[in-house]
Amino acid sequence: MTDSSQLFDVLGALTLGGLLGAIGQGLRVIAGLKKMNDDSQAADASSEDLFSAARLATSLMIGFVAGVATTLSLGPAKLMSVDPSGSAQILLGVIVAGYVGSDVIEAFTRNLASVPAPKIDASLFARTGAVSLPATPPSLPPPVSSTPSLPAAPGRSVAFRGPMSTFGGPHDPGVGPNEGLALLQESDIPAYPGLFLPQQPPGTTGLARRLDPDAFYIACRWNYDDTPKAHLRKIEVSVVNPSTGAAERAQPVDWGPNENTGRIADLSPGLAHKLGLSTNQNCVVVVPLPESAAPAAPPAPVTHLKVLKTDEIREIFGRFAYEESAPRGAIKITDDWARDNIVTVQIETLAHLVAKGEIACNKAIAEPLRAAIAEIAARDLLDRILKWDGCHVPRHKSWNPTRDLSAHSWGLAFDINARWNAYGADPAPKGSVGSVVELVAIFESFGFAWGGYFRPDSARDGMHFEFCRRPSPGGQIV
């Protein structure tokens, strides 16, 4: 065989490997598109707004490169084998490698360069093994799904990345039957509804075994100097699957895991399942810092608007029948209330953020919302709205089925720039990317209270604006 024919055989094998890898990544993309469509419906957004052709091309290229890398690792000759059974196994292996994608490329590069696998940065741990909060958080990879990632902003919150595991619940063999929790006591159970099982499991006395494995909770090696216990008890942290961009919020309950495990966090089984994480896979934990460790959000004016209580919303805007739905925390309105009260308002200046600028909302806020956006545009502040994150989304508060219904269920609230204004963290300060501070006074003038002023009554919610005016007996909003 001549050198040129050997070269063509090798190139042919590499091309075949790349195409097989692209097929594997394509299968992953199909699954991602299905999830994106489901998420877009839940978030009151159009899937066309979330789809990115550039991201699709990048994913397929990653699969192609992973396939080529796998072919080189196996040896091109194996891929061109004429043994049907052997070839089938090898071809399937290359497709799987393409599905995995970037991890295969990283492993191939390390092997090629003889670079050892990275270890968890020891600087993330204090002498006691607690997480040490660096001044500047590590950058997070961009999300690959429609779920927004939750990167930490310097000085306000901090992010950690590393392997995770699961813990807690009546059937966790890694937790002793009498083992307690570092952050919560038995007297705290009423203050955290939904976090614990109704009864202590037989043969146990510790709270760790009484945790509801379907609830969303977390343990990390907290540094109590930077995040005191009192602070951790009243916040939720954000947990992200960096491979998919899926993110959820969780209640800190315990200190751990042991440093010798090499892991940075223990998640509840329910949280891990929701995020699609398995033991030893990487997660990202975003921890809001207390005020003493970060600049305060804009001071609330003495006369800032306050949201209506949920019972007041029911009395003013009507009651409806509903049933629990999917995803967890969502509801489905089962009577005619939505037909009679939810309308679609078209705001053309938001057409670049939501399909055709059409927003489903309560008929009571249609005109105030349209007028507020018009005023924002007139003041040349429309570019401060980077993302529209939904209005009429029937669900429980914080997507927690144990809590009352959110004002989003009535179409009275909307979220913008959620990525930069995470629930429970300080809102993005004025002048920073994603900040809504310059819009607050305008929205308030049209009757929308800002969630960034919620504290101390509840956690800050800088993405959230909620209508709080009452209709007069004649139907006019006052």
N, C-alpha and C positions, 0 to 999 in steps of 0.2 A: 504494500500500500504506500502510495507516495505521501510526502509531507503535506502537499496541498489537499489531498483527499482526507487525511487525518484532521487537518484544520477545519475543513468543511463539516466533518462529522462532529467535532467538538462544538463548533458554532451552532450546528443543528440541535445538538443535545441541550445546549444552554438556552437556545430560543424556545425549545419545547418545555424545558423546565420553567422558564419565565412565564410562558402562556398558562401552564398548569397552576403556577402560583397565583397568577391573575384570576384564574377561575376560582381558586380557593378564597381569595379576598372578595371576589364578586359575590360568593355565597354569603359572606359576612355582611356585605353591603346590603343585600336583599333583606336580611334580618334587621339591619339597622333602619332601613327605609320603612319596614313595617312598624317598628317602635316609634320612629319619627312621626308617622301618620297618627298613631295612637296618642302620642304626646301633644301633637298639634291640636287634635280635637279636644283634649282635656284642657288645653291652655287657651282655647278660643282664638286660635291662630290658624293661618292657612299653611298647609304643608309646603306649598310653593315658596312661601317666605323662608322656610327653614332649609330647603334643599339647596345644595351648592354643587354645581357641576365641577368646579375646581377641586373641591374636596373629594368628589367621586373619582376624578382622574388621579388625584394623589393617592387614594386608597388602592386603586388598581395598579399604579406604578409600584407601590410598596409590595403588593403581592407578587408582581413580576420580579422585582429585585430579590425578594425572599426565595422565590422559586429558583432563580439563578444561583443564589448562595447555597441553597440546599443541593443543587445539582453538582456544584463544585465540591461540596463536602463529601457527597457520595462517590463522586467520580463520574464524569460524563458517560463513560462506557457502560455503566450500570443502567443508565436511563435508556440506552439504545439496545438493551438486551432483547433477544428474541424469545426468551422463555416467557410464555404467556402468564403463568402464575406469578413468577418473580416480578415481571414487569408491572402487573396489576398492583401488587403491593407497593412497589416503588413509586408508581404514578400516584397512587392514593396518598402516599406519604408526602410527596411534593405538593399536592393540593392542600393537604392539612397544613404544611409549612406556610403556604401562601395565606391560608386563613388566619394563622397566628400572626404573620406579618412582621412587624417591627422587632418583636422579641427574637425572632430567628436571625434577622439582620444583625442585631446587637450581639448575639452569641457568636455568630460567624466572625464578626469584626474582632471580638475579643480573642477568639481562638487564633485568628490570623496574626494578630499583633502580640499574642502571648501576654495579654493584659489580664490580671486577675479580676474576678467579678467585684463590683463595688460593694462596700460594706456600709452599714449605717454610720453616719457621721457621729463620732463620739462626742462632738461638741454639743449635740442635741440633748445630752444628758448631764444633769448636775451630779455632784458627788453621791447623792442618795439614790441616783437613778431616775430622778424626776426629769421631765422634759424641761430643757432650758430654752427660753424664748429668745431667738435671735432678733436683732434690731430690724433686719430686712429679711422677709420670708423668701424661700426659694420660689422661683417661677414655676408655674404649673403649665402642663401641656394644654393646648387648645382642646376644647371638647369636640367629640366626634358625633354627638347626637344633639337633638334640639334642647336637651336639658342644659340650662346654663351652668357653667362652672362657677365656683365661688372663690376666686383668688383673694388672698388677703391683701389689704392695703397697708403699707408701712405705717407703723405707729398706732394702728387701730386694732388690728388683729394679726394673727400669725399662723402660718401653715406648716404642717409637717407631713412628710411622705415616707412610707415604709410598709413592711409586711403587717398583716393583721391576723387575728384569730377571732373566735367567738367564745362567749361565756354566759353563764347565768341560766336560771330556770330550774325546775324540779328534777330534770334528768341530766344535768351537767356533772359528769363524773370528776371533772377537774376542780369542782368547788366542794368544799367540805359541807356536811349537812348543817353545821352550826356556824358557818362563815358569814360574817356581816359585810357591810359596805362602808368604805372609807368616808363617803360624803353624805349618806342618808342613814337615819335611824328609824326604828319602828314607829316612833311618834310622827314621822314625816309622811307616812303612807297616805293620809287623807289629803295632803297638799300636792300629791303627784298622782292624780287619778289616771288609771290605765297603765301605770308603770308596773304595778304589782298584781299578783293573782289575788282573787277575793279571800282565799284561805291559805294558811301556811300548809305546805305539802306535808303529809304524814311522815313522821320520823325525822323531821328537820325543825330547826329553830332559827336558822340564819336567814337574813334578808336576801342574800345572794341566790338562795334556792327559791325564794318567793317571787323573784323577778318574773314578769311575764315575758317569755322568750319572743313573743310576737311584737312587743313594744320596742321602741327605738331608744336604746341607751348605749353608753360607751364608757370604757375605762381607759385612761392613759396614765403615763407616769408624770402627772402634773407637778410643776414646780410651784409650791404653795407661796413662795415669795412673790412670784409674778402673777399667779392666778390663785388667790386665796380660796379656801373652801367656801366661804360665804359667797364669793363671786361665782364659783362653779355651780353652786346649788341653784342659782337663779338665772342661768343662761342655758342656751342650747348651742352646741357646736355643729358645724357643717361637716359632713363626711362625704367624700367624693370618690367615685371609682374613676381613676385617671385614664383607664382604657376606653371607657364609654362616655364619660362626662356626666353620668348619672349622679345626682346629689340628693341627700336627705339630711334632716336635722335630728340630732340626738341629745338626750339628757345625760350629762356626766353623772355617774353614780359611784365610781370606785377608782382606786389607784392600781395601776398595773398596765401591762403584764410584766412579769419578772424580766429584768434586763437580759438575763442569760438566754431567753427565747429568741432574741434578735428582732422581736416584733415591737411596733410602736403603739399598738392599740388592740383592745379586745372589744368587739362589737356584739350587740345582741344577735342571736340567730336570725330574727326577723329582719333586722337592718341589713345584715350581710346578704340575705336572700334578695331583698328588694334592690340592692345595689349590684347584684350579680357577682358577689365576691366569695371566694373560697379561701380557706386557711392558707396563709403565707403569700397570698396575692397582695399587691401594693394597694394602699388607699392613701388618701390625703385628708388630713384633719385640719379644719380651719377654726381657730379658737379666738373669739372676741376678747380683747383685753379690757381690764377695768379702766375707769376714767383716770385713775392715778398713773396709768402706764401709757395713756394716749391723749391727744388733744380732744377736748370736748367738742361735741357737735354744736351747731349754732344754738345759742340760748333761746329758749322758748319765750315768745312775748307773753306778757301778762294776760292778754286778751285773745290768745290763740283759740281756734275752734276745737271743740271736743266732740268726739263721735257719739252717736246715739247708742244706748244700751240695746242688746239684742231684743229684749222684750219690747222696748220702745219701737224698734224697727218693725216687729211683728204687728204692733198695734197701728202703726202709721201706714205701713206699706203692704200689709196683708199677711195672712198665714197661708201656708200651702202644705199639702200632703207630700211626703217623699219617702223613698226607701234608700237604703245603703247601696252603693254602687262601686264600680272599679274605676280607677285604681283606689287603693286603700285611702279612706277619708273622703272620697267623693260621694255625692248623693245624686239621685234621680228624682226630679219633681214629677209626681204622678197625677196631678189634677190639672185644671185649666188655668192655674194662676199665671204661668209663664206666657201662655197665649194672650192673656189679657193685659199683662204688665211689661213684658220684655219687647223692645222694639229695636230695629236696626237703624242707627244714625250714621250718615255718611259724612265723614270729615276728610275732604280731599287732600288737605295738607298732611295727613298721616298715611296717605296711600303708599308711601315708600316703606312703611313699617308694618302695615296690615293690609291684606288684600282689598283693593278698591277703596281703602279708607273706611270700610264698613265695620262698625263696632256694635255688638249686641249689648244693650244696657237697659236699665229700668227707664220707663218713659218719663219718670220724674226728673232724671238727670240729663236727658237728651239735649235740651237747649242750654242748660248751664255748662255742660261739657263742651258743646260746640262753641259757645261764647268764650270759654276760658282758653281753648286752643287758638281761637281767632286772636285773642288779646296777646297770647304768647307769640304768635306769628307777627303781629303788628309791632311788638317790641324787639323783633329780630332775635328771639330766644328759642326758636323752634329747634335749632340744632342741639339744644340741651337734652332733647328727648331722643335717645339713641335706640331704645327698644321698647316696644309695646308688649306688655306681659300678661294681658288679659283683663277682662272686666266681669262679664257674667259667667262665672265658673261655679256652679253649685257644689258646695263642699263644706266640710267642717273647718273651723279655725286651725291653721297650721297643718291641715290635712290629718288631723288627729280625731278619730271617730269618737273619742271620749269627751271631746269639747263641743261647745254649742256651735251653731251654724255661723259661717262667715258672712259678712255683708256682701261678699261676692255672690252669694246664693241669690240675693235679691237684685243683683246687677247694680248695686249702689256704690261699689268700690272698684278702683282700677289700680294696676301696678305698672310702673314704668322703671326702666333701668335697674331691673332686679339684680343683674350681675354685679353691679357696683354698690348696691345698697342691701346687703344681706340682712335677713331678719335676725334681730338680736344683736347686731353689730352697730357701731356708730355710722350714721349716714356719710356718704362721700362728701368731704368738705368742699366748700365753694371754690371753684377754679380747677378742681380735679376732674378727670374723665368720669363721666357718669353722674356727676353731681346734679341734684334737682333743687338745690337750695334757692337758686334764683327764681324758681317757678312757684315756690311755696306761697308767697304773698298773693300772687295772681290767682292760684287755685282757691286760696282761702276767700278771696273776694267774691268768688262765685259759689261758695258754700261747701268746698271740699277741705276737710281736715287732713293734716299731714301725719302719717304714722311716725315720722321722725321725732315728733313731740310726745309720743305715747308714754315714755318713762316719766315718773316712776310708777305709774299705774300698771304698766305692762312693758314687755320688751319693745325696744324701738324697731320700727319697720319703715325704713327710709324709702322703700319703693312704693309705699302704699298711700293712696289718697282715697278718702271716703266721704260721701255726701252726708251732711248732717243737718240740713235744713228741713223744716216741717211744712207740709202743705197747709194753707189756711182752709177754713171751712168751704171757701169758694173754689178751692183747688189750686190757688196761686201759691207758688213756693215763697215762703217768708223766712 
